[in-house]
Amino acid sequence: EYGSVVVEVRVDREGKVVQATPGKSGTTILDQRLIDAAKEAALATRFEADKSAPVVQVGTITYNFILK
């Protein structure tokens, strides 16, 4: 299996991903195992804290899977 999973993330001021929603526009994979793996990876991601940032920031992370 190969392709991409686009995950929408919501990040708090501390840089913690508080919500991850996989399967957003641009996703090319239907395999639920890879979709779940992308969600888990997104939830484990940490960003730099910024006390002056909005309470919640929204963005996307794209995970590319390649069968080797």
C-alpha positions in Angstrom: 0.0 0.0 0.0 1.2 3.5 -0.7 -0.2 7.0 -0.8 -1.0 9.8 1.6 -3.2 10.5 4.6 -4.0 14.1 5.4 -4.8 14.7 9.0 -6.4 17.9 10.3 -5.0 18.8 13.7 -6.0 21.2 16.4 -3.1 22.4 18.5 -3.2 24.2 21.8 -0.9 27.0 23.0 1.4 24.4 24.7 2.0 22.8 21.3 0.0 19.7 22.0 -2.2 18.2 19.4 -5.6 18.0 21.1 -7.6 16.6 18.2 -6.7 14.8 15.0 -9.1 14.0 12.2 -7.6 11.8 9.4 -9.0 11.5 5.8 -9.2 15.1 4.9 -9.0 16.4 1.3 -5.9 15.0 -0.4 -6.0 11.6 1.2 -5.3 8.8 -1.3 -5.3 5.8 1.0 -8.4 3.8 2.0 -6.6 1.2 4.3 -8.0 1.8 7.8 -4.7 0.6 9.4 -2.7 3.3 7.7 -5.4 5.9 8.5 -5.3 4.9 12.1 -1.5 5.0 12.1 -1.5 8.5 10.7 -4.0 9.6 13.4 -1.8 8.1 16.2 1.3 9.8 14.8 -0.5 13.1 14.6 -1.7 12.9 18.2 1.9 12.1 19.3 3.2 15.2 17.5 4.3 18.2 19.6 4.9 21.7 18.3 6.7 24.7 19.9 4.7 26.3 22.7 3.6 29.9 22.1 1.7 31.7 24.9 0.6 34.5 22.5 -0.9 32.1 19.9 -4.6 31.6 19.5 -6.2 29.2 22.1 -6.6 26.6 19.3 -4.7 26.5 16.0 -5.9 24.4 13.1 -3.7 22.9 10.4 -2.9 19.7 8.5 -0.1 17.1 8.6 0.4 14.9 5.5 1.8 11.4 6.1 3.2 9.7 3.0 3.3 5.9 3.1 5.5 3.9 0.7 5.6 0.1 0.6 9.2 -1.1 0.6 
